[in-house]
Amino acid sequence: MGRMSERSLPDDIGREPPDDIGPELSDDSGPEFSDALPEYAERVLDATEAIPPGRVMTYGDVAEWLGEGGPRQVGRVMSLYGGGVPWWRVVRADGVLLPGHELEALARYREEGTPLKEANRAAEDHLPRIDMRRARWDGGGHAQVHT
């Protein structure tokens, strides 16, 4: 589809997938995993693109919505291929901004009107968190049928 990128998130996290992960998997990497990753990665990226501006899903929400994998698998896909999709809309369940990309994510949340909880003055980093109660999207209204 042309959207998958060798870069992951902007700037310092961007990297090519390791030799044993991704489309050029070796035949000895295991029969089930070797064919599943590219399709699963594409599904994770499609789900990410379906999240409306100003809303978020957790890594676990995406996995549950797809009916496959778990938070770690979704996180792995996002770290390897997520640079071409709205990566800031897939978040940790506690609403903490993505380490190393807090300022870019925060700018995007503010631009999109994503509900935030301002940081407590005692908070070490003084960065807001996502207001998960208000910002979390359940995938409703999407045409795709999930089993």
WOSULKA-V59622 format. One record per backbone hydrogen bond with DSSP energy under -1.0 kcal/mol. CO is the residue of the C=O (numbers start at 1). NH is the residue of the N-H. E is the energy in kcal/mol with one decimal. If there is no record, write none. Layout:
[[CO;NH;E] [CO;NH;E]]
This chain:
[[10;13;-1.1] [11;14;-1.0] [18;21;-1.9] [26;29;-1.5] [30;34;-1.9] [32;36;-1.1] [33;37;-1.7] [36;40;-2.8] [37;41;-3.4] [38;42;-2.1] [39;43;-2.1] [40;44;-2.6] [41;45;-2.5] [42;46;-2.4] [43;47;-2.4] [44;48;-2.3] [45;49;-2.1] [46;50;-1.2] [52;55;-1.8] [56;137;-3.3] [57;91;-2.4] [58;62;-2.2] [59;63;-1.9] [60;64;-2.7] [61;65;-2.9] [62;66;-2.2] [63;67;-1.3] [63;68;-1.8] [70;74;-2.3] [71;75;-2.7] [72;76;-2.3] [73;77;-2.3] [74;78;-2.6] [75;79;-2.4] [76;80;-1.9] [77;81;-3.1] [78;82;-1.7] [82;85;-1.5] [85;87;-2.7] [86;89;-2.1] [87;90;-1.7] [89;57;-2.5] [91;59;-1.4] [92;95;-1.7] [95;130;-2.5] [98;101;-2.4] [101;105;-2.6] [102;106;-3.0] [103;107;-2.1] [104;108;-2.0] [105;109;-2.7] [106;110;-2.5] [107;111;-2.3] [108;112;-2.3] [109;113;-1.1] [109;114;-2.5] [115;131;-2.5] [117;129;-2.2] [120;123;-1.9] [129;117;-3.3] [130;132;-1.5] [131;135;-3.0] [132;136;-1.8] [135;56;-2.2] [139;142;-1.2]]
